């Protein structure tokens, strides 16, 4: 469909890192757990230690899942940019190479109770 504009349209992205007051958006999703329809959206300072992300907001967000009580974060398989990845739990998000609007995925072997297909 053709669009006729009365003047030149200049799109201005509203979700650039400069608009978050020193924080950045990080997406996180738990593979094969359909209780969560979309990745979690977290707004965190880049200085946040990865351990604090996991033990704080991520642990709290997954609590609704029946598998959450059995989740062992030391055995989680992580993916960043859809590639296997091993985070440094004691380093910051920035030191782990996690930037604005990056998505982290995690898999938990044997904990897939809400999966459509294992």
MARMAR-741638 format. One record per atom (N, C-alpha, C, O): chain; residue number from 1; atom name; x, y, z. Coordinates in steps of 0.02 Angstrom, whole numbers, plus 50000, padded with zeros to 5 digits. Example, Ala and Ser with C-alpha at 12.3 -4.5 7.8 and 13.67 -1.06 7.14 Angstrom:
<sites>
chain, resi, name, u, v, w
A, 1, N, 50660, 49716, 50390 .
A, 1, CA, 50615, 49775, 50390 .
A, 1, C, 50660, 49835, 50390 .
A, 1, O, 50712, 49834, 50423 .
A, 2, N, 50642, 49888, 50354 .
A, 2, CA, 50684, 49947, 50357 .
A, 2, C, 50645, 50002, 50394 .
A, 2, O, 50670, 50057, 50402 .
</sites>
This chain:
<sites>
chain, resi, name, u, v, w
A, 1, N, 50042, 49941, 50000 .
A, 1, CA, 50000, 50000, 50000 .
A, 1, C, 50044, 50062, 50000 .
A, 1, O, 50090, 50067, 50040 .
A, 2, N, 50031, 50107, 49956 .
A, 2, CA, 50069, 50169, 49951 .
A, 2, C, 50048, 50218, 50005 .
A, 2, O, 49989, 50224, 50021 .
A, 3, N, 50097, 50252, 50033 .
A, 3, CA, 50085, 50303, 50085 .
A, 3, C, 50102, 50371, 50056 .
A, 3, O, 50156, 50380, 50028 .
A, 4, N, 50057, 50418, 50064 .
A, 4, CA, 50070, 50486, 50043 .
A, 4, C, 50079, 50529, 50106 .
A, 4, O, 50034, 50533, 50147 .
A, 5, N, 50138, 50559, 50113 .
A, 5, CA, 50151, 50601, 50172 .
A, 5, C, 50152, 50674, 50151 .
A, 5, O, 50168, 50691, 50094 .
A, 6, N, 50133, 50717, 50198 .
A, 6, CA, 50132, 50789, 50182 .
A, 6, C, 50203, 50819, 50189 .
A, 6, O, 50215, 50875, 50166 .
A, 7, N, 50248, 50782, 50223 .
A, 7, CA, 50318, 50804, 50227 .
A, 7, C, 50362, 50742, 50239 .
A, 7, O, 50336, 50687, 50253 .
A, 8, N, 50427, 50750, 50234 .
A, 8, CA, 50473, 50695, 50244 .
A, 8, C, 50466, 50667, 50315 .
A, 8, O, 50466, 50704, 50364 .
A, 9, N, 50461, 50600, 50319 .
A, 9, CA, 50456, 50568, 50384 .
A, 9, C, 50526, 50548, 50408 .
A, 9, O, 50563, 50516, 50371 .
A, 10, N, 50542, 50568, 50467 .
A, 10, CA, 50606, 50549, 50497 .
A, 10, C, 50591, 50511, 50561 .
A, 10, O, 50567, 50540, 50610 .
A, 11, N, 50604, 50446, 50561 .
A, 11, CA, 50591, 50405, 50619 .
A, 11, C, 50644, 50415, 50673 .
A, 11, O, 50704, 50416, 50658 .
A, 12, N, 50622, 50422, 50734 .
A, 12, CA, 50668, 50431, 50790 .
A, 12, C, 50657, 50373, 50838 .
A, 12, O, 50605, 50368, 50869 .
A, 13, N, 50707, 50328, 50844 .
A, 13, CA, 50698, 50272, 50889 .
A, 13, C, 50694, 50295, 50962 .
A, 13, O, 50735, 50335, 50985 .
A, 14, N, 50644, 50271, 50997 .
A, 14, CA, 50634, 50290, 51067 .
A, 14, C, 50666, 50240, 51116 .
A, 14, O, 50666, 50252, 51176 .
A, 15, N, 50692, 50185, 51089 .
A, 15, CA, 50719, 50134, 51134 .
A, 15, C, 50796, 50131, 51131 .
A, 15, O, 50825, 50078, 51146 .
A, 16, N, 50828, 50185, 51112 .
A, 16, CA, 50901, 50185, 51111 .
A, 16, C, 50927, 50189, 51183 .
A, 16, O, 50892, 50214, 51228 .
A, 17, N, 50987, 50165, 51194 .
A, 17, CA, 51015, 50160, 51262 .
A, 17, C, 51018, 50228, 51296 .
A, 17, O, 51015, 50231, 51358 .
A, 18, N, 51025, 50281, 51259 .
A, 18, CA, 51029, 50348, 51288 .
A, 18, C, 50965, 50368, 51325 .
A, 18, O, 50967, 50412, 51368 .
A, 19, N, 50910, 50335, 51309 .
A, 19, CA, 50845, 50352, 51339 .
A, 19, C, 50829, 50313, 51402 .
A, 19, O, 50773, 50317, 51427 .
A, 20, N, 50877, 50276, 51429 .
A, 20, CA, 50863, 50234, 51486 .
A, 20, C, 50902, 50253, 51549 .
A, 20, O, 50910, 50213, 51595 .
A, 21, N, 50927, 50314, 51551 .
A, 21, CA, 50959, 50340, 51611 .
A, 21, C, 51016, 50298, 51638 .
A, 21, O, 51020, 50286, 51698 .
A, 22, N, 51060, 50276, 51595 .
A, 22, CA, 51118, 50236, 51616 .
A, 22, C, 51104, 50162, 51622 .
A, 22, O, 51149, 50124, 51640 .
A, 23, N, 51044, 50141, 51606 .
A, 23, CA, 51028, 50069, 51608 .
A, 23, C, 51022, 50044, 51537 .
A, 23, O, 51026, 50082, 51489 .
A, 24, N, 51014, 49978, 51530 .
A, 24, CA, 51005, 49948, 51465 .
A, 24, C, 50952, 49894, 51470 .
A, 24, O, 50939, 49867, 51524 .
A, 25, N, 50921, 49879, 51414 .
A, 25, CA, 50872, 49825, 51411 .
A, 25, C, 50908, 49760, 51397 .
A, 25, O, 50951, 49756, 51354 .
A, 26, N, 50890, 49708, 51435 .
A, 26, CA, 50915, 49641, 51424 .
A, 26, C, 50854, 49595, 51422 .
A, 26, O, 50813, 49597, 51467 .
A, 27, N, 50849, 49554, 51370 .
A, 27, CA, 50796, 49505, 51365 .
A, 27, C, 50822, 49438, 51387 .
A, 27, O, 50880, 49421, 51374 .
A, 28, N, 50781, 49399, 51422 .
A, 28, CA, 50800, 49332, 51443 .
A, 28, C, 50741, 49285, 51434 .
A, 28, O, 50684, 49303, 51451 .
A, 29, N, 50754, 49226, 51409 .
A, 29, CA, 50700, 49178, 51400 .
A, 29, C, 50723, 49108, 51419 .
A, 29, O, 50782, 49090, 51411 .
A, 30, N, 50676, 49069, 51444 .
A, 30, CA, 50689, 49000, 51466 .
A, 30, C, 50662, 48955, 51411 .
A, 30, O, 50602, 48947, 51404 .
A, 31, N, 50707, 48924, 51373 .
A, 31, CA, 50687, 48880, 51318 .
A, 31, C, 50644, 48822, 51343 .
A, 31, O, 50656, 48796, 51398 .
A, 32, N, 50595, 48804, 51303 .
A, 32, CA, 50551, 48747, 51315 .
A, 32, C, 50507, 48755, 51377 .
A, 32, O, 50486, 48705, 51408 .
A, 33, N, 50493, 48816, 51395 .
A, 33, CA, 50448, 48830, 51451 .
A, 33, C, 50394, 48877, 51427 .
A, 33, O, 50402, 48938, 51427 .
A, 34, N, 50339, 48848, 51406 .
A, 34, CA, 50286, 48886, 51373 .
A, 34, C, 50242, 48926, 51420 .
A, 34, O, 50196, 48961, 51398 .
A, 35, N, 50254, 48922, 51486 .
A, 35, CA, 50217, 48964, 51533 .
A, 35, C, 50231, 49038, 51519 .
A, 35, O, 50189, 49081, 51533 .
A, 36, N, 50290, 49052, 51493 .
A, 36, CA, 50310, 49121, 51478 .
A, 36, C, 50305, 49132, 51403 .
A, 36, O, 50342, 49102, 51364 .
A, 37, N, 50259, 49175, 51383 .
A, 37, CA, 50243, 49184, 51312 .
A, 37, C, 50295, 49224, 51274 .
A, 37, O, 50298, 49222, 51213 .
A, 38, N, 50336, 49262, 51310 .
A, 38, CA, 50386, 49305, 51278 .
A, 38, C, 50446, 49310, 51324 .
A, 38, O, 50441, 49295, 51384 .
A, 39, N, 50503, 49332, 51298 .
A, 39, CA, 50561, 49341, 51341 .
A, 39, C, 50546, 49393, 51395 .
A, 39, O, 50507, 49439, 51386 .
A, 40, N, 50579, 49385, 51452 .
A, 40, CA, 50575, 49435, 51505 .
A, 40, C, 50615, 49496, 51482 .
A, 40, O, 50667, 49490, 51450 .
A, 41, N, 50590, 49555, 51497 .
A, 41, CA, 50624, 49617, 51481 .
A, 41, C, 50649, 49646, 51547 .
A, 41, O, 50610, 49661, 51591 .
A, 42, N, 50715, 49654, 51552 .
A, 42, CA, 50745, 49681, 51613 .
A, 42, C, 50781, 49745, 51596 .
A, 42, O, 50814, 49749, 51544 .
A, 43, N, 50776, 49794, 51639 .
A, 43, CA, 50810, 49858, 51629 .
A, 43, C, 50862, 49864, 51685 .
A, 43, O, 50844, 49875, 51743 .
A, 44, N, 50925, 49856, 51668 .
A, 44, CA, 50979, 49849, 51717 .
A, 44, C, 51039, 49892, 51699 .
A, 44, O, 51052, 49905, 51641 .
A, 45, N, 51075, 49915, 51750 .
A, 45, CA, 51138, 49950, 51736 .
A, 45, C, 51189, 49901, 51707 .
A, 45, O, 51189, 49843, 51727 .
A, 46, N, 51231, 49922, 51660 .
A, 46, CA, 51280, 49877, 51631 .
A, 46, C, 51330, 49851, 51683 .
A, 46, O, 51365, 49801, 51671 .
A, 47, N, 51335, 49884, 51741 .
A, 47, CA, 51381, 49864, 51794 .
A, 47, C, 51353, 49806, 51836 .
A, 47, O, 51388, 49779, 51878 .
A, 48, N, 51291, 49788, 51825 .
A, 48, CA, 51260, 49733, 51863 .
A, 48, C, 51299, 49669, 51853 .
A, 48, O, 51314, 49649, 51796 .
A, 49, N, 51317, 49637, 51908 .
A, 49, CA, 51351, 49572, 51902 .
A, 49, C, 51302, 49521, 51874 .
A, 49, O, 51242, 49523, 51890 .
A, 50, N, 51327, 49476, 51833 .
A, 50, CA, 51283, 49425, 51804 .
A, 50, C, 51251, 49384, 51860 .
A, 50, O, 51192, 49366, 51854 .
A, 51, N, 51287, 49369, 51913 .
A, 51, CA, 51260, 49332, 51969 .
A, 51, C, 51200, 49369, 51999 .
A, 51, O, 51150, 49337, 52018 .
A, 52, N, 51203, 49435, 52004 .
A, 52, CA, 51148, 49474, 52032 .
A, 52, C, 51087, 49472, 51987 .
A, 52, O, 51030, 49472, 52011 .
A, 53, N, 51098, 49470, 51922 .
A, 53, CA, 51042, 49462, 51874 .
A, 53, C, 51007, 49395, 51885 .
A, 53, O, 50946, 49392, 51888 .
A, 54, N, 51047, 49342, 51891 .
A, 54, CA, 51020, 49275, 51898 .
A, 54, C, 50986, 49265, 51966 .
A, 54, O, 50929, 49242, 51969 .
A, 55, N, 51021, 49283, 52019 .
A, 55, CA, 50994, 49271, 52086 .
A, 55, C, 50940, 49320, 52107 .
A, 55, O, 50902, 49307, 52154 .
A, 56, N, 50935, 49375, 52071 .
A, 56, CA, 50884, 49425, 52086 .
A, 56, C, 50824, 49420, 52041 .
A, 56, O, 50781, 49377, 52051 .
A, 57, N, 50820, 49464, 51990 .
A, 57, CA, 50759, 49466, 51949 .
A, 57, C, 50744, 49402, 51910 .
A, 57, O, 50686, 49382, 51905 .
A, 58, N, 50795, 49368, 51884 .
A, 58, CA, 50781, 49308, 51844 .
A, 58, C, 50751, 49252, 51887 .
A, 58, O, 50703, 49220, 51867 .
A, 59, N, 50779, 49241, 51946 .
A, 59, CA, 50752, 49190, 51991 .
A, 59, C, 50681, 49208, 52011 .
A, 59, O, 50637, 49164, 52013 .
A, 60, N, 50668, 49271, 52026 .
A, 60, CA, 50601, 49292, 52046 .
A, 60, C, 50551, 49283, 51989 .
A, 60, O, 50494, 49262, 52001 .
A, 61, N, 50571, 49298, 51928 .
A, 61, CA, 50525, 49294, 51872 .
A, 61, C, 50506, 49223, 51853 .
A, 61, O, 50449, 49211, 51831 .
A, 62, N, 50550, 49174, 51862 .
A, 62, CA, 50535, 49106, 51842 .
A, 62, C, 50498, 49067, 51896 .
A, 62, O, 50479, 49009, 51885 .
A, 63, N, 50487, 49096, 51955 .
A, 63, CA, 50457, 49059, 52011 .
A, 63, C, 50388, 49031, 51996 .
A, 63, O, 50368, 48982, 52027 .
A, 64, N, 50352, 49059, 51949 .
A, 64, CA, 50285, 49034, 51932 .
A, 64, C, 50288, 48966, 51897 .
A, 64, O, 50238, 48930, 51896 .
A, 65, N, 50344, 48948, 51868 .
A, 65, CA, 50351, 48885, 51832 .
A, 65, C, 50359, 48827, 51881 .
A, 65, O, 50396, 48833, 51929 .
A, 66, N, 50325, 48771, 51869 .
A, 66, CA, 50331, 48712, 51913 .
A, 66, C, 50403, 48685, 51918 .
A, 66, O, 50420, 48653, 51967 .
A, 67, N, 50444, 48698, 51868 .
A, 67, CA, 50513, 48674, 51869 .
A, 67, C, 50561, 48720, 51907 .
A, 67, O, 50618, 48702, 51919 .
A, 68, N, 50537, 48778, 51928 .
A, 68, CA, 50581, 48829, 51958 .
A, 68, C, 50617, 48803, 52020 .
A, 68, O, 50676, 48818, 52030 .
A, 69, N, 50583, 48766, 52062 .
A, 69, CA, 50613, 48742, 52124 .
A, 69, C, 50672, 48695, 52111 .
A, 69, O, 50717, 48690, 52152 .
A, 70, N, 50671, 48660, 52055 .
A, 70, CA, 50724, 48612, 52039 .
A, 70, C, 50779, 48643, 51996 .
A, 70, O, 50828, 48609, 51979 .
A, 71, N, 50772, 48706, 51978 .
A, 71, CA, 50820, 48738, 51934 .
A, 71, C, 50887, 48748, 51970 .
A, 71, O, 50889, 48778, 52023 .
A, 72, N, 50940, 48723, 51940 .
A, 72, CA, 51007, 48731, 51966 .
A, 72, C, 51045, 48776, 51917 .
A, 72, O, 51064, 48754, 51863 .
A, 73, N, 51055, 48839, 51936 .
A, 73, CA, 51084, 48888, 51890 .
A, 73, C, 51155, 48869, 51869 .
A, 73, O, 51179, 48893, 51818 .
A, 74, N, 51189, 48827, 51908 .
A, 74, CA, 51258, 48807, 51889 .
A, 74, C, 51258, 48756, 51833 .
A, 74, O, 51310, 48744, 51802 .
A, 75, N, 51200, 48726, 51818 .
A, 75, CA, 51195, 48677, 51765 .
A, 75, C, 51158, 48703, 51703 .
A, 75, O, 51146, 48665, 51655 .
A, 76, N, 51140, 48765, 51704 .
A, 76, CA, 51103, 48795, 51648 .
A, 76, C, 51148, 48802, 51587 .
A, 76, O, 51207, 48820, 51593 .
A, 77, N, 51121, 48787, 51529 .
A, 77, CA, 51156, 48799, 51465 .
A, 77, C, 51132, 48866, 51440 .
A, 77, O, 51073, 48878, 51431 .
A, 78, N, 51179, 48912, 51428 .
A, 78, CA, 51163, 48980, 51407 .
A, 78, C, 51176, 48988, 51332 .
A, 78, O, 51221, 48958, 51304 .
A, 79, N, 51135, 49030, 51301 .
A, 79, CA, 51145, 49050, 51232 .
A, 79, C, 51143, 49126, 51228 .
A, 79, O, 51099, 49158, 51258 .
A, 80, N, 51190, 49154, 51192 .
A, 80, CA, 51191, 49226, 51179 .
A, 80, C, 51201, 49233, 51104 .
A, 80, O, 51246, 49203, 51076 .
A, 81, N, 51160, 49273, 51073 .
A, 81, CA, 51160, 49278, 51000 .
A, 81, C, 51150, 49210, 50967 .
A, 81, O, 51180, 49194, 50916 .
A, 82, N, 51108, 49169, 50999 .
A, 82, CA, 51092, 49101, 50976 .
A, 82, C, 51152, 49055, 50971 .
A, 82, O, 51151, 49006, 50935 .
A, 83, N, 51205, 49071, 51008 .
A, 83, CA, 51264, 49029, 51010 .
A, 83, C, 51277, 49007, 51082 .
A, 83, O, 51265, 49046, 51129 .
A, 84, N, 51301, 48946, 51092 .
A, 84, CA, 51319, 48925, 51160 .
A, 84, C, 51368, 48974, 51191 .
A, 84, O, 51413, 49000, 51157 .
A, 85, N, 51359, 48987, 51254 .
A, 85, CA, 51397, 49040, 51287 .
A, 85, C, 51403, 49024, 51361 .
A, 85, O, 51356, 48998, 51391 .
A, 86, N, 51459, 49039, 51390 .
A, 86, CA, 51471, 49028, 51461 .
A, 86, C, 51483, 49095, 51495 .
A, 86, O, 51534, 49126, 51484 .
A, 87, N, 51436, 49117, 51536 .
A, 87, CA, 51444, 49182, 51570 .
A, 87, C, 51493, 49177, 51628 .
A, 87, O, 51503, 49124, 51657 .
A, 88, N, 51523, 49233, 51645 .
A, 88, CA, 51562, 49240, 51706 .
A, 88, C, 51515, 49270, 51757 .
A, 88, O, 51498, 49329, 51754 .
A, 89, N, 51494, 49230, 51806 .
A, 89, CA, 51444, 49251, 51854 .
A, 89, C, 51467, 49309, 51897 .
A, 89, O, 51426, 49347, 51923 .
A, 90, N, 51533, 49317, 51906 .
A, 90, CA, 51558, 49371, 51949 .
A, 90, C, 51577, 49433, 51910 .
A, 90, O, 51599, 49483, 51940 .
A, 91, N, 51569, 49433, 51844 .
A, 91, CA, 51583, 49491, 51803 .
A, 91, C, 51518, 49528, 51788 .
A, 91, O, 51463, 49501, 51795 .
A, 92, N, 51525, 49590, 51768 .
A, 92, CA, 51467, 49632, 51752 .
A, 92, C, 51436, 49610, 51686 .
A, 92, O, 51466, 49571, 51648 .
A, 93, N, 51377, 49636, 51673 .
A, 93, CA, 51345, 49623, 51608 .
A, 93, C, 51390, 49648, 51552 .
A, 93, O, 51401, 49613, 51502 .
A, 94, N, 51417, 49709, 51560 .
A, 94, CA, 51461, 49737, 51509 .
A, 94, C, 51523, 49694, 51498 .
A, 94, O, 51542, 49682, 51441 .
A, 95, N, 51554, 49671, 51552 .
A, 95, CA, 51613, 49629, 51546 .
A, 95, C, 51597, 49561, 51514 .
A, 95, O, 51641, 49530, 51484 .
A, 96, N, 51535, 49539, 51520 .
A, 96, CA, 51513, 49477, 51488 .
A, 96, C, 51493, 49489, 51415 .
A, 96, O, 51472, 49442, 51381 .
A, 97, N, 51498, 49551, 51392 .
A, 97, CA, 51481, 49566, 51323 .
A, 97, C, 51406, 49572, 51311 .
A, 97, O, 51383, 49566, 51254 .
A, 98, N, 51368, 49584, 51364 .
A, 98, CA, 51296, 49591, 51358 .
A, 98, C, 51280, 49665, 51350 .
A, 98, O, 51291, 49705, 51395 .
A, 99, N, 51254, 49682, 51292 .
A, 99, CA, 51239, 49752, 51277 .
A, 99, C, 51165, 49766, 51275 .
A, 99, O, 51124, 49722, 51290 .
A, 100, N, 51148, 49827, 51257 .
A, 100, CA, 51079, 49850, 51255 .
A, 100, C, 51038, 49809, 51205 .
A, 100, O, 51057, 49802, 51147 .
A, 101, N, 50982, 49782, 51229 .
A, 101, CA, 50935, 49744, 51190 .
A, 101, C, 50961, 49675, 51168 .
A, 101, O, 50935, 49645, 51121 .
A, 102, N, 51012, 49650, 51202 .
A, 102, CA, 51035, 49582, 51189 .
A, 102, C, 50987, 49532, 51221 .
A, 102, O, 50955, 49547, 51272 .
A, 103, N, 50981, 49474, 51190 .
A, 103, CA, 50938, 49422, 51218 .
A, 103, C, 50980, 49363, 51241 .
A, 103, O, 51024, 49339, 51204 .
A, 104, N, 50967, 49341, 51302 .
A, 104, CA, 50998, 49282, 51330 .
A, 104, C, 50945, 49228, 51333 .
A, 104, O, 50888, 49241, 51351 .
A, 105, N, 50964, 49168, 51314 .
A, 105, CA, 50918, 49111, 51320 .
A, 105, C, 50952, 49061, 51365 .
A, 105, O, 51013, 49055, 51366 .
A, 106, N, 50911, 49025, 51404 .
A, 106, CA, 50940, 48972, 51445 .
A, 106, C, 50899, 48909, 51440 .
A, 106, O, 50838, 48910, 51433 .
A, 107, N, 50936, 48853, 51443 .
A, 107, CA, 50906, 48787, 51437 .
A, 107, C, 50922, 48747, 51500 .
A, 107, O, 50976, 48754, 51529 .
A, 108, N, 50875, 48706, 51519 .
A, 108, CA, 50884, 48665, 51578 .
A, 108, C, 50868, 48592, 51561 .
A, 108, O, 50809, 48573, 51557 .
A, 109, N, 50919, 48553, 51550 .
A, 109, CA, 50910, 48483, 51531 .
A, 109, C, 50870, 48447, 51585 .
A, 109, O, 50886, 48450, 51644 .
A, 110, N, 50817, 48412, 51564 .
A, 110, CA, 50776, 48374, 51610 .
A, 110, C, 50720, 48414, 51642 .
A, 110, O, 50675, 48385, 51673 .
A, 111, N, 50721, 48479, 51636 .
A, 111, CA, 50667, 48521, 51663 .
A, 111, C, 50630, 48554, 51605 .
A, 111, O, 50643, 48611, 51587 .
A, 112, N, 50584, 48516, 51577 .
A, 112, CA, 50547, 48540, 51519 .
A, 112, C, 50473, 48521, 51525 .
A, 112, O, 50443, 48500, 51476 .
A, 113, N, 50446, 48527, 51584 .
A, 113, CA, 50379, 48501, 51596 .
A, 113, C, 50324, 48536, 51557 .
A, 113, O, 50271, 48507, 51544 .
A, 114, N, 50334, 48597, 51536 .
A, 114, CA, 50282, 48633, 51499 .
A, 114, C, 50298, 48638, 51425 .
A, 114, O, 50270, 48681, 51390 .
A, 115, N, 50341, 48596, 51402 .
A, 115, CA, 50362, 48598, 51332 .
A, 115, C, 50311, 48562, 51288 .
A, 115, O, 50283, 48511, 51306 .
A, 116, N, 50300, 48591, 51229 .
A, 116, CA, 50257, 48558, 51180 .
A, 116, C, 50292, 48496, 51153 .
A, 116, O, 50260, 48445, 51140 .
A, 117, N, 50357, 48501, 51145 .
A, 117, CA, 50398, 48444, 51122 .
A, 117, C, 50467, 48451, 51153 .
A, 117, O, 50497, 48504, 51150 .
A, 118, N, 50491, 48397, 51182 .
A, 118, CA, 50557, 48401, 51215 .
A, 118, C, 50614, 48399, 51166 .
A, 118, O, 50672, 48401, 51186 .
</sites>
